[in-house]
Amino acid sequence: MEFSSKLIEKAVNEMSQLPGIGKRTALRLVLHLLKQPKEQTAFLSQALLNMREDIKFCESCHNISDTQICEICANVLRTHETICVVEDIRDVMAIENTGQFKGIYHVLGGKISPIEGVGPNQLNISSLVEKAKSGKVTEIIFALSSTMEGDTTNFYIYKQIAELEITVSTIARGISVGDELEYADEVTLGRSILHRVPFEKTFKNN
């Protein structure tokens, strides 16, 4: 793709680094910004800079937050004895959109994947196990994607807490095997949360 301006070319190259944005889409976005008042671009740039500089991760659940403890963990009306374990922040948003879960979350930051070089120590697993051992948790819900990596991660965590007197469940398989959680529709995901099943049944019957 030929550019008549090096400034445009650089802007397009940077924009195309975003997921799902190719060079042509990036060019359309850049040309759109060029047509807008300079103040609009400045607002966008400042918002992105503020996000990168000021965003925090909740000290309790590792969700994104504007404060040290996120709004969900700080909400006294939530059921703090029930923890929903998810892969990343997008899954928290997906489950919250269902309006069916009133507990709190724990964001692992990924899944165990030896092929990609991701092991248990690179995820937020140890802090989850500490919560489980605190005696304040009554149920842990696994809400990871129905993939081999997701199942491996679930089983690893389960083995760490199996001796504790905690109910361990997993979302019902209304989510198709191999599907990523964030792409599930809200009705299906909501039903999967409500009709969760004991985790032991998911591997003892295989």
NUMAR-908189 format. One line per 5 residues: number of its first residue (from 0); their letters; for each residue y negated, z, x negated of N, C-alpha, C. Coordinates in Angstrom, 1 decimal, decimal comma, always signed. Layout:
! NUMAR-908189
NUM	a	Y:Z:X:Y:Z:X:Y:Z:X | ...
END
This chain:
! NUMAR-908189
0	mefss	+1,2:+0,0:-0,8:+0,0:+0,0:+0,0:-1,2:+0,0:-0,9 | -2,1:-1,0:-0,7:-3,3:-1,1:-1,5:-4,5:-0,4:-0,8 | -5,3:+0,3:-1,7:-6,5:+1,0:-1,1:-7,7:+0,5:-1,8 | -8,8:+0,3:-1,1:-10,0:-0,1:-1,6:-10,8:+1,1:-2,2 | -10,3:+2,3:-2,0:-11,0:+3,5:-2,5:-10,0:+4,4:-3,1
5	kliek	-10,2:+4,9:-4,3:-9,3:+5,9:-4,9:-9,4:+7,2:-4,2 | -10,5:+7,5:-3,6:-10,6:+8,8:-2,8:-9,7:+8,8:-1,6 | -9,7:+7,6:-0,9:-8,9:+7,5:+0,3:-7,4:+7,5:-0,2 | -7,1:+6,8:-1,3:-5,7:+6,8:-1,8:-5,2:+8,2:-2,1 | -6,1:+9,0:-2,8:-5,7:+10,4:-3,1:-5,5:+11,2:-1,8
10	avnem	-6,4:+11,1:-0,9:-6,2:+11,8:+0,4:-5,0:+11,4:+1,1 | -4,6:+10,2:+1,1:-3,4:+9,7:+1,8:-2,2:+10,2:+1,1 | -2,2:+10,2:-0,2:-1,1:+10,7:-1,0:-0,8:+12,2:-0,7 | -1,9:+12,9:-0,6:-1,7:+14,4:-0,4:-1,2:+14,6:+1,0 | -1,8:+13,9:+2,0:-1,4:+14,0:+3,4:+0,0:+13,6:+3,6
15	sqlpg	+0,5:+12,6:+2,9:+1,9:+12,2:+3,1:+2,9:+13,1:+2,5 | +2,5:+14,2:+1,8:+3,4:+15,2:+1,3:+3,9:+16,1:+2,4 | +3,2:+16,1:+3,6:+3,6:+16,9:+4,7:+4,9:+16,4:+5,3 | +5,8:+17,2:+5,8:+7,0:+16,7:+6,4:+6,8:+15,9:+7,6 | +7,5:+14,8:+7,7:+7,4:+13,9:+8,8:+6,2:+12,9:+8,8
20	igkrt	+5,4:+13,0:+7,7:+4,2:+12,2:+7,6:+4,4:+11,1:+6,5 | +4,5:+9,9:+6,9:+4,6:+8,8:+6,0:+3,3:+8,3:+5,6 | +3,2:+7,3:+4,7:+2,0:+6,8:+4,2:+1,1:+6,2:+5,3 | +1,7:+5,4:+6,2:+0,9:+4,8:+7,3:+0,3:+5,8:+8,2 | +1,1:+6,8:+8,6:+0,6:+7,9:+9,4:-0,5:+8,7:+8,7
25	alrlv	-0,3:+8,9:+7,4:-1,3:+9,6:+6,6:-2,6:+8,9:+6,6 | -2,5:+7,6:+6,4:-3,7:+6,7:+6,4:-4,4:+6,8:+7,7 | -3,7:+6,8:+8,9:-4,3:+6,9:+10,2:-5,1:+8,2:+10,3 | -4,5:+9,3:+9,8:-5,1:+10,6:+9,9:-6,3:+10,7:+9,0 | -6,2:+10,1:+7,8:-7,4:+10,2:+6,9:-8,5:+9,4:+7,5
30	lhllk	-8,2:+8,2:+8,0:-9,3:+7,4:+8,6:-9,9:+8,0:+9,8 | -9,1:+8,8:+10,6:-9,6:+9,5:+11,7:-10,6:+10,6:+11,2 | -10,2:+11,3:+10,2:-11,1:+12,3:+9,7:-12,4:+11,7:+9,1 | -12,3:+10,6:+8,6:-13,4:+9,9:+8,0:-14,4:+9,5:+9,1 | -14,0:+9,3:+10,3:-14,8:+9,0:+11,5:-15,5:+10,2:+12,1
35	qpkeq	-14,9:+11,4:+11,8:-15,4:+12,6:+12,4:-16,6:+13,1:+11,7 | -17,4:+14,0:+12,3:-18,5:+14,6:+11,6:-18,0:+15,4:+10,4 | -18,8:+15,4:+9,4:-18,4:+16,2:+8,1:-18,0:+17,6:+8,4 | -18,7:+18,2:+9,4:-18,5:+19,6:+9,7:-17,0:+19,8:+10,2 | -16,5:+18,8:+11,0:-15,2:+18,9:+11,5:-14,1:+19,0:+10,4
40	tafls	-14,3:+18,1:+9,4:-13,4:+18,2:+8,2:-13,6:+19,5:+7,4 | -14,8:+20,0:+7,4:-15,1:+21,2:+6,7:-14,4:+22,4:+7,4 | -14,4:+22,4:+8,7:-13,7:+23,4:+9,5:-12,2:+23,4:+9,3 | -11,7:+22,2:+9,2:-10,2:+22,0:+9,0:-9,9:+22,5:+7,6 | -10,6:+22,1:+6,6:-10,4:+22,5:+5,2:-10,5:+24,0:+5,1
45	qalln	-11,5:+24,6:+5,7:-11,7:+26,1:+5,6:-10,5:+26,8:+6,3 | -10,1:+26,3:+7,4:-9,0:+26,9:+8,1:-7,7:+26,9:+7,3 | -7,5:+25,8:+6,6:-6,3:+25,7:+5,8:-6,4:+26,6:+4,6 | -7,6:+26,7:+4,0:-7,8:+27,6:+2,8:-7,6:+29,0:+3,2 | -8,2:+29,4:+4,4:-8,1:+30,8:+4,8:-6,7:+31,2:+5,1
50	mredi	-5,9:+30,2:+5,7:-4,5:+30,5:+6,0:-3,7:+30,8:+4,7 | -3,9:+29,9:+3,7:-3,2:+30,1:+2,4:-3,6:+31,4:+1,7 | -4,9:+31,7:+1,8:-5,4:+32,9:+1,0:-5,1:+34,2:+1,7 | -5,2:+34,2:+3,1:-5,2:+35,5:+3,8:-3,9:+35,8:+4,6 | -3,0:+34,8:+4,7:-1,8:+35,0:+5,5:-0,9:+36,1:+4,8
55	kfces	-0,3:+36,9:+5,6:+0,6:+37,9:+5,0:+2,0:+37,8:+5,7 | +2,9:+38,5:+5,1:+4,3:+38,6:+5,6:+4,5:+40,0:+6,0 | +5,0:+40,2:+7,2:+5,2:+41,6:+7,7:+6,1:+42,3:+6,8 | +5,7:+43,5:+6,4:+6,5:+44,4:+5,5:+7,8:+44,9:+6,2 | +7,9:+44,8:+7,5:+9,1:+45,2:+8,2:+10,1:+44,1:+8,4
60	chnis	+9,6:+43,0:+9,0:+10,5:+42,0:+9,5:+10,4:+40,6:+8,7 | +9,3:+40,5:+7,9:+9,1:+39,3:+7,0:+8,5:+38,1:+7,9 | +8,1:+38,4:+9,1:+7,4:+37,4:+9,9:+6,0:+37,2:+9,3 | +5,4:+36,0:+9,6:+4,0:+35,8:+9,2:+3,1:+36,7:+10,1 | +2,0:+37,1:+9,5:+1,2:+38,0:+10,1:-0,2:+38,0:+9,5
65	dtqic	-1,2:+38,5:+10,3:-2,6:+38,7:+9,8:-2,7:+40,1:+9,1 | -1,8:+40,9:+9,4:-1,8:+42,3:+8,9:-0,5:+42,7:+8,2 | -0,5:+43,9:+7,7:+0,7:+44,3:+6,9:+1,9:+44,4:+7,8 | +1,7:+44,8:+9,1:+2,8:+44,9:+10,0:+2,4:+43,9:+11,2 | +3,4:+43,0:+11,5:+3,1:+42,0:+12,5:+2,9:+42,6:+13,9
70	eican	+2,3:+41,8:+14,8:+2,1:+42,3:+16,2:+3,4:+42,7:+16,9 | +4,5:+42,0:+16,6:+5,7:+42,3:+17,3:+6,3:+43,6:+16,9 | +6,3:+43,9:+15,6:+6,8:+45,1:+15,1:+5,9:+46,3:+15,5 | +4,6:+46,0:+15,6:+3,6:+47,1:+15,9:+3,6:+47,4:+17,4 | +4,2:+46,6:+18,2:+4,2:+46,7:+19,7:+5,2:+47,8:+20,1
75	vlrth	+4,6:+48,9:+20,6:+5,5:+50,1:+21,0:+6,3:+49,8:+22,3 | +5,9:+48,7:+23,0:+6,7:+48,3:+24,2:+7,9:+47,5:+23,9 | +8,1:+47,1:+22,6:+9,3:+46,3:+22,2:+10,4:+47,3:+22,0 | +11,7:+46,8:+22,1:+12,8:+47,7:+21,9:+13,2:+47,6:+20,4 | +12,7:+48,6:+19,7:+12,9:+48,6:+18,2:+14,3:+48,9:+17,8
80	eticv	+15,2:+49,3:+18,7:+16,6:+49,6:+18,4:+17,4:+48,3:+18,3 | +16,8:+47,2:+18,8:+17,5:+45,9:+18,8:+16,9:+44,9:+17,9 | +17,6:+44,4:+16,9:+17,0:+43,5:+16,0:+17,7:+42,1:+16,1 | +16,9:+41,1:+16,2:+17,4:+39,7:+16,3:+17,2:+39,1:+14,9 | +18,3:+38,7:+14,3:+18,2:+38,1:+12,9:+18,1:+36,6:+13,0
85	vedir	+17,1:+36,1:+12,4:+16,8:+34,6:+12,4:+16,6:+34,1:+11,0 | +16,7:+32,8:+10,9:+16,6:+32,1:+9,6:+15,2:+32,1:+9,1 | +14,3:+31,6:+9,9:+12,9:+31,5:+9,5:+11,9:+31,7:+10,6 | +10,6:+31,6:+10,3:+9,5:+32,0:+11,2:+9,5:+31,1:+12,4 | +9,9:+29,8:+12,3:+10,0:+28,9:+13,4:+10,9:+29,4:+14,5
90	dvmai	+12,0:+30,1:+14,1:+13,0:+30,6:+15,0:+12,4:+31,7:+15,8 | +11,6:+32,6:+15,2:+10,9:+33,6:+15,9:+10,1:+33,0:+17,0 | +9,3:+32,0:+16,7:+8,4:+31,3:+17,7:+9,3:+30,7:+18,8 | +10,4:+30,1:+18,5:+11,2:+29,5:+19,5:+11,8:+30,5:+20,5 | +12,3:+31,7:+20,0:+12,8:+32,7:+20,8:+11,7:+33,4:+21,6
95	entgq	+10,6:+33,6:+21,0:+9,5:+34,2:+21,8:+9,0:+33,4:+22,9 | +9,1:+32,1:+22,8:+8,7:+31,2:+23,8:+9,6:+31,2:+25,0 | +10,8:+31,8:+24,9:+11,7:+31,9:+26,0:+11,3:+33,1:+26,9 | +10,7:+34,1:+26,3:+10,3:+35,2:+27,1:+11,4:+36,1:+27,5 | +12,6:+35,9:+26,9:+13,8:+36,6:+27,3:+14,2:+37,8:+26,3
100	fkgiy	+13,6:+37,8:+25,2:+13,9:+38,9:+24,2:+12,8:+39,9:+24,0 | +13,1:+41,1:+24,1:+12,1:+42,2:+24,1:+12,4:+43,1:+22,9 | +13,2:+42,8:+22,0:+13,5:+43,6:+20,8:+12,5:+43,1:+19,7 | +12,9:+43,4:+18,4:+12,2:+42,9:+17,3:+13,0:+42,0:+16,4 | +12,4:+41,4:+15,4:+13,1:+40,4:+14,6:+13,3:+40,8:+13,1
105	hvlgg	+14,2:+40,1:+12,5:+14,3:+40,2:+11,0:+14,5:+38,8:+10,5 | +13,5:+38,3:+9,7:+13,5:+36,9:+9,2:+14,2:+36,9:+7,8 | +15,3:+36,2:+7,7:+16,0:+36,2:+6,4:+15,3:+35,3:+5,4 | +14,6:+34,3:+5,8:+14,0:+33,3:+4,9:+14,9:+32,2:+4,4 | +16,0:+32,0:+5,2:+16,9:+30,9:+4,8:+18,4:+31,3:+5,2
110	kispi	+19,3:+30,5:+4,7:+20,7:+30,8:+4,9:+21,5:+30,7:+3,5 | +22,6:+31,4:+3,5:+23,4:+31,3:+2,2:+23,9:+29,9:+2,1 | +23,7:+29,3:+1,0:+24,1:+27,9:+0,8:+24,4:+27,7:-0,7 | +25,6:+27,9:-1,2:+26,0:+27,7:-2,6:+25,6:+26,3:-3,1 | +25,7:+25,3:-2,2:+25,4:+23,9:-2,6:+24,0:+23,8:-3,0
115	egvgp	+23,1:+24,5:-2,3:+21,7:+24,4:-2,6:+21,2:+25,6:-3,5 | +22,2:+26,3:-4,0:+21,9:+27,4:-4,9:+21,2:+28,6:-4,3 | +21,4:+28,8:-3,0:+20,9:+30,0:-2,3:+21,9:+31,0:-2,1 | +21,8:+32,2:-2,7:+22,7:+33,2:-2,6:+22,1:+34,4:-1,8 | +22,9:+35,4:-1,4:+22,5:+36,6:-0,6:+21,3:+37,3:-1,2
120	nqlni	+21,2:+37,3:-2,6:+20,1:+38,0:-3,2:+18,8:+37,3:-3,1 | +18,8:+36,1:-2,7:+17,5:+35,3:-2,5:+17,0:+35,4:-1,1 | +17,8:+36,1:-0,2:+17,4:+36,2:+1,2:+17,0:+37,7:+1,5 | +16,4:+37,9:+2,6:+15,9:+39,2:+3,0:+17,1:+40,0:+3,7 | +18,2:+40,1:+3,0:+19,4:+40,7:+3,6:+19,4:+42,2:+3,3
125	sslve	+19,1:+42,6:+2,1:+19,2:+44,0:+1,7:+18,3:+44,9:+2,6 | +17,1:+44,4:+2,9:+16,2:+45,2:+3,8:+16,8:+45,3:+5,2 | +17,5:+44,3:+5,6:+18,2:+44,4:+6,9:+19,3:+45,4:+6,9 | +20,0:+45,4:+5,9:+21,1:+46,4:+5,7:+20,6:+47,8:+5,7 | +19,4:+48,0:+5,0:+18,8:+49,3:+5,0:+18,4:+49,8:+6,4
130	kaksg	+17,8:+48,8:+7,2:+17,4:+49,2:+8,6:+18,7:+49,6:+9,3 | +19,8:+48,9:+9,2:+21,0:+49,2:+9,9:+21,5:+50,5:+9,5 | +21,3:+50,9:+8,3:+21,8:+52,2:+7,8:+20,9:+53,4:+8,2 | +19,7:+53,1:+8,7:+18,7:+54,1:+9,0:+19,1:+55,0:+10,2 | +20,1:+54,5:+11,0:+20,5:+55,2:+12,2:+19,6:+55,0:+13,4
135	kvtei	+18,6:+54,2:+13,3:+17,7:+53,9:+14,4:+18,0:+52,6:+15,1 | +18,9:+51,8:+14,6:+19,3:+50,5:+15,2:+20,6:+50,6:+16,0 | +20,6:+50,1:+17,2:+21,8:+50,2:+18,0:+22,5:+48,8:+18,1 | +21,7:+47,7:+18,0:+22,3:+46,4:+18,1:+21,6:+45,4:+17,1 | +22,4:+44,6:+16,5:+21,9:+43,5:+15,7:+22,5:+42,2:+16,3
140	ifals	+21,5:+41,3:+16,6:+21,9:+40,0:+17,2:+21,7:+38,9:+16,1 | +22,8:+38,2:+15,8:+22,7:+37,0:+14,9:+22,2:+35,8:+15,7 | +21,1:+35,2:+15,3:+20,6:+34,1:+16,0:+20,3:+33,0:+15,0 | +21,2:+32,8:+14,1:+21,1:+31,7:+13,1:+21,7:+30,4:+13,7 | +21,3:+29,3:+13,1:+21,8:+28,0:+13,5:+23,3:+27,9:+13,4
145	stmeg	+23,9:+27,1:+14,4:+25,4:+27,0:+14,4:+25,9:+26,0:+13,4 | +25,7:+26,3:+12,1:+26,1:+25,5:+11,0:+27,0:+26,3:+10,1 | +27,7:+25,6:+9,2:+28,6:+26,3:+8,3:+27,8:+27,4:+7,5 | +26,6:+27,0:+7,1:+25,8:+28,0:+6,3:+25,4:+29,1:+7,2 | +25,0:+28,8:+8,4:+24,6:+29,9:+9,3:+25,8:+30,9:+9,6
150	dttnf	+27,0:+30,3:+9,8:+28,2:+31,2:+10,1:+28,5:+32,0:+8,8 | +28,4:+31,4:+7,7:+28,7:+32,1:+6,4:+27,7:+33,3:+6,2 | +26,4:+33,0:+6,5:+25,4:+34,1:+6,4:+25,7:+35,2:+7,4 | +26,0:+34,8:+8,6:+26,4:+35,8:+9,7:+27,5:+36,7:+9,2 | +28,6:+36,1:+8,7:+29,8:+36,8:+8,3:+29,5:+37,7:+7,1
155	yiykq	+28,7:+37,3:+6,2:+28,3:+38,1:+5,0:+27,6:+39,4:+5,4 | +26,6:+39,2:+6,3:+25,8:+40,4:+6,8:+26,8:+41,3:+7,6 | +27,6:+40,7:+8,4:+28,6:+41,5:+9,2:+29,4:+42,4:+8,3 | +29,9:+41,9:+7,2:+30,7:+42,7:+6,3:+30,0:+43,8:+5,7 | +28,6:+43,7:+5,6:+27,8:+44,7:+5,0:+27,6:+45,9:+6,0
160	iaele	+27,7:+45,6:+7,3:+27,4:+46,6:+8,3:+28,5:+46,9:+9,2 | +29,7:+46,4:+8,9:+30,8:+46,5:+9,8:+31,2:+47,9:+10,1 | +31,0:+48,8:+9,1:+31,5:+50,2:+9,2:+30,5:+51,1:+10,0 | +29,3:+50,5:+10,3:+28,3:+51,3:+11,0:+28,5:+51,3:+12,5 | +28,1:+52,3:+13,2:+28,2:+52,3:+14,6:+27,1:+51,5:+15,3
165	itvst	+27,1:+50,2:+15,1:+26,1:+49,3:+15,6:+26,8:+48,2:+16,3 | +26,3:+47,8:+17,5:+26,8:+46,6:+18,2:+26,3:+45,4:+17,4 | +27,2:+44,5:+17,1:+26,8:+43,3:+16,4:+27,2:+42,1:+17,3 | +26,2:+41,4:+17,7:+26,5:+40,2:+18,6:+25,9:+39,0:+18,1 | +26,2:+37,9:+18,7:+25,6:+36,6:+18,3:+25,2:+35,8:+19,6
170	iargi	+24,2:+35,0:+19,5:+23,8:+34,2:+20,7:+25,0:+33,4:+21,2 | +25,0:+33,2:+22,5:+26,1:+32,4:+23,1:+26,0:+31,0:+22,6 | +27,1:+30,3:+22,5:+27,1:+28,9:+22,0:+26,7:+27,9:+23,0 | +25,6:+28,2:+23,7:+24,9:+27,2:+24,5:+24,2:+26,2:+23,6 | +24,0:+26,8:+22,4:+23,4:+25,9:+21,3:+24,6:+25,1:+20,7
175	svgde	+24,4:+23,8:+20,6:+25,5:+23,0:+20,1:+25,8:+23,3:+18,7 | +27,1:+23,2:+18,3:+27,5:+23,5:+16,9:+26,8:+22,4:+16,0 | +26,2:+22,9:+14,9:+25,4:+22,0:+14,0:+24,0:+21,9:+14,3 | +23,5:+22,4:+15,5:+22,1:+22,3:+15,9:+21,3:+23,4:+15,2 | +20,0:+23,0:+14,9:+19,1:+23,9:+14,4:+18,4:+24,6:+15,6
180	leyad	+18,2:+25,9:+15,4:+17,7:+26,8:+16,5:+16,4:+26,3:+17,1 | +15,5:+25,9:+16,1:+14,1:+25,6:+16,6:+14,0:+24,4:+17,5 | +15,1:+23,5:+17,5:+15,0:+22,3:+18,3:+15,7:+22,5:+19,7 | +16,2:+23,7:+20,0:+16,9:+24,0:+21,2:+15,8:+24,1:+22,3 | +16,1:+23,7:+23,5:+15,1:+23,9:+24,6:+15,0:+25,3:+25,0
185	evtlg	+13,9:+25,7:+25,6:+13,7:+27,1:+25,9:+14,7:+27,7:+26,9 | +15,1:+27,0:+27,9:+16,0:+27,5:+28,9:+17,4:+27,8:+28,2 | +17,9:+26,8:+27,4:+19,2:+27,0:+26,8:+19,1:+28,2:+25,8 | +18,1:+28,2:+25,0:+17,9:+29,3:+24,0:+17,8:+30,7:+24,7 | +17,0:+30,7:+25,8:+16,9:+32,0:+26,5:+18,2:+32,4:+27,1
190	rsilh	+19,0:+31,5:+27,6:+20,3:+31,9:+28,2:+21,2:+32,4:+27,0 | +21,1:+31,7:+25,9:+22,0:+32,1:+24,7:+21,7:+33,6:+24,3 | +20,4:+33,9:+24,4:+20,0:+35,3:+24,0:+20,6:+36,3:+25,1 | +20,4:+36,0:+26,3:+20,8:+36,9:+27,4:+22,3:+37,0:+27,5 | +23,0:+35,9:+27,2:+24,5:+36,0:+27,3:+25,2:+36,1:+25,9
195	rvpfe	+24,6:+36,8:+25,0:+25,1:+37,0:+23,7:+26,5:+37,6:+23,8 | +27,3:+37,4:+22,8:+28,7:+37,9:+22,8:+28,9:+38,7:+21,5 | +29,9:+39,6:+21,5:+30,3:+40,4:+20,3:+30,6:+39,4:+19,2 | +30,0:+39,7:+18,0:+30,2:+38,8:+16,9:+31,7:+38,7:+16,5 | +32,4:+39,8:+16,5:+33,8:+39,7:+16,1:+34,6:+38,7:+16,8
200	ktfkn	+34,3:+38,4:+18,1:+35,1:+37,4:+18,8:+34,9:+36,0:+18,3 | +33,8:+35,8:+17,6:+33,5:+34,4:+17,2:+34,4:+34,0:+16,0 | +35,0:+35,0:+15,3:+35,9:+34,5:+14,2:+37,3:+35,0:+14,4 | +37,5:+36,0:+15,2:+38,9:+36,5:+15,4:+39,7:+35,6:+16,3 | +39,0:+34,8:+17,1:+39,7:+33,8:+18,0:+39,9:+32,5:+17,3
205	n	+39,3:+32,3:+16,1:+39,5:+31,0:+15,4:+40,8:+30,8:+14,8
END
